[in-house]
Amino acid sequence: MNDLVRPLESVAIDEVHEIVGTRRTTVAYNNLWGMDYAATVNTFRAKLHSRGLLELRKILRMSDAPDHCVLHFDDQSVINARLAVVATGLSAGLRKSLALKTHEPDALLSTTFGFDVESGSSDGFPFDAFNIRPEKFIYGLQYATFFPIGNRTRVNLFTCWQPNSNNARDCRSNPLLIMDRLFPRLRDTIGHVQLVSQVQAYTTNYYRQKCDHLKSAVVVGDAYQSVSPATGVGISKCLTDASVLLRAIVMPPGQPFNSVDLNSFYDDPLKREVDDGALRRWAWANESSTSQTMRTSLKKIKRKLQKMGIGSMMIGKKKTIT
């Protein structure tokens, strides 16, 4: 799949450096690429279009029935489909026409800032890809990642700040100034940095759609449940949805399509595990960056021990004593 959709300017990343103050660790990776999201999507679309598998049109509304789904387009054309898969771009109009409602949402949000930078040194940055994490607690700050895309370096700053907060406003207007404030040792580690693009900022709120009433339309991916960009599980969740959906709609020869129970897709144990896991990761990412309670501190220690392989041994010992 990567070979099919990977843009020409993508860069292979063999290792990522994790930097906290003056401490640095290195993690090796296989098949990790620095890619521009829009360029990747557009490349994928072009490949599908060239093979006659994709037609781009704007849907105004949809109506769901037990044996078919009717799609109305902005060019006045209408399509009757046995199955319509809604994967992304779920507008308010489509939500209304499909009578979708969300589960009671958790109070979770993620505000991400993205911009391109260049090194002020002729030698460039000392590392190709690296993550910067805060040395001390700063409310709502999660981490920043630097990675190459072609001959430029992209920075994504992950937070759970409210979009109208002072930090969010400062970051939209002068991201390098606030980066110096958030990570005071950053310049000592990577040298002088120059901003070479506009700042993109977007806020994602948590939601999960209620879809058990749909008969011929199925909602997957980001259209079904939002994901925090800070957790890095969005692609895995989408691939799981695709795999589970294909398994749910496979039918024996001669069986009518309207006999397919689409609720088996939403109730699939693997899908539920991945969806719930993505929600738990989001909740923990926000809790760990907004709370300094004893409970949160103990959870941080426990997670750190588990990463070191100590937590499982301690749990096993406790079970033996009990």
Backbone torsions as a table, in degrees:
resi	resn	phi	psi	omega
1	MET	NA	-44.0	178.8
2	ASN	-57.4	-41.1	-179.1
3	ASP	-65.1	-26.9	-179.3
4	LEU	-77.7	-40.1	-170.2
5	VAL	-110.2	-8.2	-174.1
6	ARG	-68.3	123.0	178.1
7	PRO	-63.5	158.1	-176.9
8	LEU	-63.0	-30.1	-175.8
9	GLU	-86.6	4.3	179.6
10	SER	-65.8	151.3	-175.9
11	VAL	-124.8	132.2	175.9
12	ALA	-73.0	135.5	-179.8
13	ILE	-116.8	115.8	-177.4
14	ASP	-89.6	-28.1	-179.0
15	GLU	-151.5	151.0	178.2
16	VAL	-123.8	131.2	179.3
17	HIS	-94.9	130.4	176.7
18	GLU	-101.8	119.7	-173.5
19	ILE	-119.4	125.3	173.5
20	VAL	-130.2	104.8	-176.0
21	GLY	63.6	-120.0	178.5
22	THR	-97.7	-2.6	-179.9
23	ARG	-88.1	139.3	-179.0
24	ARG	-141.4	132.3	173.3
25	THR	-125.2	157.4	-176.9
26	THR	-124.1	133.8	179.2
27	VAL	-119.6	126.5	179.4
28	ALA	-85.4	146.0	-179.2
29	TYR	-133.0	153.5	170.5
30	ASN	-118.3	137.0	176.5
31	ASN	58.3	42.8	174.4
32	LEU	-108.7	131.5	-174.0
33	TRP	-130.7	143.0	170.5
34	GLY	-90.2	108.6	-175.0
35	MET	-131.3	146.7	174.1
36	ASP	-80.5	129.0	-174.8
37	TYR	-61.0	-49.5	-177.8
38	ALA	-62.5	-41.2	179.7
39	ALA	-65.1	-36.8	179.0
40	THR	-65.5	-46.8	179.8
41	VAL	-62.8	-43.8	-179.1
42	ASN	-65.6	-36.1	176.6
43	THR	-64.4	-43.8	178.9
44	PHE	-61.8	-43.8	178.6
45	ARG	-60.8	-44.1	-179.2
46	ALA	-62.7	-39.8	178.7
47	LYS	-63.3	-45.2	-179.9
48	LEU	-65.8	-39.9	-179.6
49	HIS	-64.6	-40.8	-179.0
50	SER	-65.6	-22.7	179.2
51	ARG	-97.5	8.1	179.0
52	GLY	71.9	22.8	-176.6
53	LEU	-104.2	-1.6	-174.8
54	LEU	-142.0	134.9	173.1
55	GLU	-132.7	126.6	-175.8
56	LEU	-95.7	116.3	174.4
57	ARG	-146.3	158.7	-178.3
58	LYS	-96.0	125.5	177.9
59	ILE	-88.1	126.8	177.5
60	LEU	-85.9	-41.6	-179.2
61	ARG	-160.4	163.0	178.6
62	MET	-135.4	150.0	172.9
63	SER	-130.3	134.1	-174.7
64	ASP	-104.4	132.2	177.4
65	ALA	-132.9	165.4	-176.7
66	PRO	-59.1	-31.0	-174.4
67	ASP	-117.0	-1.7	178.2
68	HIS	-167.1	164.0	176.7
69	CYS	-123.4	133.2	-178.1
70	VAL	-104.2	125.1	-179.1
71	LEU	-111.9	125.7	179.1
72	HIS	-107.5	126.0	-175.8
73	PHE	-106.4	164.4	-177.0
74	ASP	-70.8	-13.8	176.5
75	ASP	-92.6	16.6	178.3
76	GLN	75.3	0.8	178.5
77	SER	-79.6	157.3	-178.3
78	VAL	-134.4	137.4	177.0
79	ILE	-124.6	133.8	170.9
80	ASN	-99.9	121.7	-176.0
81	ALA	-122.7	141.5	174.9
82	ARG	-68.6	-30.7	178.7
83	LEU	-146.6	132.3	174.3
84	ALA	-118.6	125.3	179.9
85	VAL	-104.0	115.5	178.7
86	VAL	-97.7	110.5	-171.5
87	ALA	-108.0	-31.3	-178.3
88	THR	-164.8	173.6	-180.0
89	GLY	66.9	35.6	-177.8
90	LEU	-79.6	98.1	-177.2
91	SER	-78.7	169.9	178.1
92	ALA	-61.9	-35.5	179.5
93	GLY	-65.0	-43.3	178.5
94	LEU	-68.0	-38.4	177.3
95	ARG	-59.9	-41.7	-179.0
96	LYS	-68.7	-43.4	-177.2
97	SER	-67.5	-27.2	176.8
98	LEU	-94.2	2.7	178.7
99	ALA	55.6	42.0	-179.6
100	LEU	-83.7	140.1	173.3
101	LYS	-130.6	152.6	-179.0
102	THR	-95.7	150.7	170.1
103	HIS	-63.0	158.9	177.2
104	GLU	-54.9	114.3	-172.2
105	PRO	-76.0	143.9	167.3
106	ASP	-71.6	150.2	-178.9
107	ALA	-79.3	69.3	-177.1
108	LEU	-121.1	135.8	172.0
109	LEU	-144.4	159.4	177.3
110	SER	-136.3	126.7	176.8
111	THR	-115.5	119.3	-174.6
112	THR	-116.9	140.1	177.6
113	PHE	-118.7	133.5	179.8
114	GLY	-129.7	137.3	179.2
115	PHE	-161.5	160.9	179.9
116	ASP	-100.8	144.5	179.2
117	VAL	-134.6	163.8	172.4
118	GLU	-130.4	152.9	175.7
119	SER	-78.6	141.2	176.0
120	GLY	-78.0	-5.2	-179.5
121	SER	-98.1	144.3	176.8
122	SER	-65.6	-20.4	178.7
123	ASP	-85.0	-7.2	-179.0
124	GLY	78.1	-170.1	179.0
125	PHE	-73.5	151.3	-179.2
126	PRO	-69.1	-18.6	179.6
127	PHE	-132.6	147.8	178.3
128	ASP	-73.5	-40.8	-178.0
129	ALA	-140.7	133.3	-178.8
130	PHE	-157.5	152.4	175.1
131	ASN	-111.6	138.1	176.9
132	ILE	-111.9	124.1	178.2
133	ARG	-115.5	149.4	-175.2
134	PRO	-68.3	144.3	175.8
135	GLU	-77.5	-35.4	-179.3
136	LYS	-128.6	164.7	-176.5
137	PHE	-67.3	124.9	171.6
138	ILE	-129.5	119.3	-170.0
139	TYR	-53.1	122.5	174.8
140	GLY	84.8	-7.6	-179.0
141	LEU	-84.5	130.2	178.9
142	GLN	-106.9	-74.0	175.9
143	TYR	-168.3	168.9	175.8
144	ALA	-122.4	142.8	178.6
145	THR	-124.3	136.4	177.3
146	PHE	-114.6	127.6	179.2
147	PHE	-150.5	151.2	-175.4
148	PRO	-82.2	141.2	168.8
149	ILE	-132.4	103.7	-174.0
150	GLY	64.4	-127.9	180.0
151	ASN	-99.0	15.9	178.3
152	ARG	-120.9	163.8	178.9
153	THR	-116.1	128.1	180.0
154	ARG	-99.5	139.1	175.8
155	VAL	-117.3	129.0	170.2
156	ASN	-118.6	123.6	177.6
157	LEU	-107.0	117.9	-176.1
158	PHE	-100.9	130.0	-179.5
159	THR	-144.7	171.4	166.1
160	CYS	-123.3	38.2	174.5
161	TRP	-72.5	146.9	169.0
162	GLN	-64.8	139.7	-174.7
163	PRO	-62.7	-20.2	178.8
164	ASN	-99.8	10.5	179.9
165	SER	-73.6	164.7	-179.6
166	ASN	-62.7	-43.2	179.9
167	ASN	-61.7	-42.1	-179.6
168	ALA	-65.5	-42.2	178.7
169	ARG	-64.7	-42.8	179.2
170	ASP	-62.5	-39.3	-177.7
171	CYS	-68.7	-35.5	177.8
172	ARG	-67.9	-32.7	-176.2
173	SER	-89.6	-36.1	-178.2
174	ASN	-150.0	79.2	-172.9
175	PRO	-64.3	-34.6	-177.7
176	LEU	-70.0	-33.1	177.7
177	LEU	-64.5	-44.9	-179.8
178	ILE	-73.3	-28.6	175.3
179	MET	-63.3	-39.1	176.4
180	ASP	-62.3	-35.3	-179.1
181	ARG	-73.9	-38.5	-177.4
182	LEU	-76.7	-37.6	-177.4
183	PHE	-125.1	80.1	-171.7
184	PRO	-62.8	-19.5	179.3
185	ARG	-97.9	6.4	-173.4
186	LEU	-60.3	-48.0	-176.8
187	ARG	-66.2	-32.1	177.4
188	ASP	-65.5	-27.3	-175.6
189	THR	-88.5	-42.4	-172.6
190	ILE	-117.9	-1.7	178.3
191	GLY	85.3	-167.4	-176.9
192	HIS	-72.2	141.9	-177.5
193	VAL	-125.1	139.8	177.4
194	GLN	-121.1	136.8	176.2
195	LEU	-81.4	130.0	-176.3
196	VAL	-128.0	16.9	178.2
197	SER	-152.3	170.7	170.6
198	GLN	-72.2	161.1	179.2
199	VAL	-94.5	126.3	173.1
200	GLN	-101.2	133.9	-179.8
201	ALA	-134.6	134.9	177.2
202	TYR	-147.6	146.4	-179.1
203	THR	-115.0	132.5	178.7
204	THR	-114.3	127.1	174.8
205	ASN	-103.7	148.1	-179.8
206	TYR	-73.6	139.2	170.9
207	TYR	-155.9	158.5	170.1
208	ARG	-143.9	127.8	-175.1
209	GLN	-78.8	148.9	169.2
210	LYS	-93.7	115.9	-171.4
211	CYS	-125.9	8.3	-172.4
212	ASP	-69.2	-9.4	178.8
213	HIS	-88.9	-11.8	-176.2
214	LEU	-78.1	140.7	-177.7
215	LYS	-112.3	-35.2	-176.5
216	SER	-125.1	1.8	175.5
217	ALA	-121.2	139.2	179.7
218	VAL	-128.9	137.5	-175.3
219	VAL	-109.0	125.7	-174.3
220	VAL	-132.7	173.0	172.9
221	GLY	58.9	-141.0	-178.3
222	ASP	-66.5	-23.2	177.6
223	ALA	-67.6	-30.8	-179.2
224	TYR	-84.8	-47.8	-177.8
225	GLN	-146.2	131.7	178.1
226	SER	-77.8	157.6	-178.0
227	VAL	-131.9	141.0	175.3
228	SER	-72.6	125.5	178.1
229	PRO	-59.4	-25.0	-177.6
230	ALA	-69.1	-19.1	-175.5
231	THR	-89.2	-20.1	176.7
232	GLY	68.0	27.8	-178.1
233	VAL	-113.2	7.3	-174.9
234	GLY	-61.0	-47.8	-178.1
235	ILE	-66.0	-42.0	178.9
236	SER	-60.4	-40.3	-179.9
237	LYS	-65.6	-41.5	179.2
238	CYS	-65.8	-41.8	178.8
239	LEU	-65.1	-36.8	176.1
240	THR	-63.5	-44.2	177.9
241	ASP	-58.2	-44.5	-179.0
242	ALA	-62.4	-44.7	-178.7
243	SER	-64.7	-45.4	-178.2
244	VAL	-67.1	-39.7	-179.6
245	LEU	-64.3	-44.1	178.3
246	LEU	-59.2	-39.5	178.8
247	ARG	-67.9	-33.9	-177.1
248	ALA	-73.5	-30.7	-174.1
249	ILE	-99.3	-1.1	175.9
250	VAL	-69.7	128.3	-175.5
251	MET	-127.0	151.7	172.4
252	PRO	-63.2	152.0	179.1
253	PRO	-56.2	136.0	177.5
254	GLY	86.3	-9.5	179.5
255	GLN	-79.1	131.5	-179.0
256	PRO	-66.3	144.1	-175.1
257	PHE	-65.6	-33.7	-175.5
258	ASN	-68.7	-0.9	174.6
259	SER	-85.4	-5.2	179.9
260	VAL	-73.6	130.0	177.4
261	ASP	-94.4	102.4	-177.4
262	LEU	-68.2	-19.8	177.9
263	ASN	-65.8	-21.4	176.2
264	SER	-64.2	-25.5	175.7
265	PHE	-68.9	-49.5	-178.1
266	TYR	-67.8	-29.6	-177.5
267	ASP	-91.7	0.3	-178.4
268	ASP	-58.7	130.7	-176.8
269	PRO	-57.7	-39.4	-179.9
270	LEU	-66.4	-44.0	179.1
271	LYS	-62.1	-45.5	-179.3
272	ARG	-62.7	-38.6	178.8
273	GLU	-63.2	-44.1	-178.7
274	VAL	-70.0	-42.3	178.3
275	ASP	-62.4	-47.1	-179.7
276	ASP	-66.4	-35.6	177.7
277	GLY	-64.8	-39.6	177.7
278	ALA	-63.7	-39.0	177.6
279	LEU	-66.1	-42.7	179.1
280	ARG	-63.7	-40.2	178.1
281	ARG	-61.9	-41.3	179.1
282	TRP	-63.4	-46.9	-179.1
283	ALA	-60.2	-41.4	-179.6
284	TRP	-70.1	-40.2	178.9
285	ALA	-58.6	-40.3	179.7
286	ASN	-74.9	-40.9	180.0
287	GLU	-62.8	-43.8	-176.4
288	SER	-67.4	-19.9	-179.4
289	SER	-105.0	0.7	-179.3
290	THR	-127.3	-8.0	-174.4
291	SER	-123.4	139.6	174.3
292	GLN	-121.6	24.3	179.9
293	THR	-70.6	163.5	177.8
294	MET	-61.2	-38.3	-179.9
295	ARG	-60.0	-46.7	179.9
296	THR	-65.9	-40.2	179.5
297	SER	-62.1	-41.8	178.9
298	LEU	-66.4	-37.7	177.4
299	LYS	-64.6	-38.2	177.4
300	LYS	-62.7	-42.7	179.5
301	ILE	-64.0	-43.6	-179.7
302	LYS	-60.9	-45.3	-179.7
303	ARG	-64.4	-37.8	178.8
304	LYS	-64.9	-42.3	178.4
305	LEU	-64.0	-38.4	179.4
306	GLN	-64.9	-38.6	177.5
307	LYS	-65.1	-31.2	178.7
308	MET	-81.7	-5.0	-179.0
309	GLY	83.2	12.2	-177.8
310	ILE	-93.2	-34.6	-175.4
311	GLY	-58.0	-44.0	-177.8
312	SER	-65.3	-35.7	179.3
313	MET	-69.3	-38.8	179.5
314	MET	-66.2	-42.0	179.1
315	ILE	-63.0	-42.4	178.7
316	GLY	-62.4	-40.6	179.4
317	LYS	-64.9	-39.7	-179.3
318	LYS	-63.9	-40.6	-179.7
319	LYS	-64.0	-37.9	-179.5
320	THR	-65.6	-42.9	179.7
321	ILE	-64.3	-41.3	-178.9
322	THR	-64.0	NA	NA
